[in-house]
């Protein structure tokens, strides 16, 4: 992949995989259980973003972090990232906190929904890079993530290869929220035949104050 791993990264990923396996018995973290699949479909998939954007020293928020993807793998490979993990489920936030302690990773944790956090003055348009591997459609993700992204910053949505319809559908939302579709990169996850897509949306202007709306409204009437 052309990505250099720092000292201790392989050991950190091994610990991470073991923790996922052990804790996954008690909390629903990931449907992927096999250690090789975890390495490929979680770890390598997450750090693939490093090929498309410079994360060094950036303030990064991972929206809907779940079991820590892509934020924690990115932090393992580039410790200069100032990482915030945003997750609505309390049990998963507790997992993320314990995981980072075990891996000696410094991160910030927010136990809330994205549409709630982005209305807070100290969080709104604060982050250089917003990343999300959430399963929501892109027009919904944009309303959740672009208000957190600073002007001049980047929102990166991790999507499947068949998301072309979503890209077209999301153009109105991107424009209304102050973004512009920069480009997208299709990439094959190493050691697999699986192709994923990283959608890069640049924040070019301030998001209007009325966004984001309440989640029920976002879901019922997407932009």
PyMOL commands that set and color helices and strands:
alter all, ss='L'
color gray80, all
select helices_A, chain A and resi 9-23+35-51+71-77+90-102+114-117+138-148+164-169+171-176+215-220
alter helices_A, ss='H'
color red, helices_A
select strands_A, chain A and resi 59-63+82-87+108-111+127-132+149-160+179-188+195-203
alter strands_A, ss='S'
color yellow, strands_A
deselect
rebuild
show_as cartoon
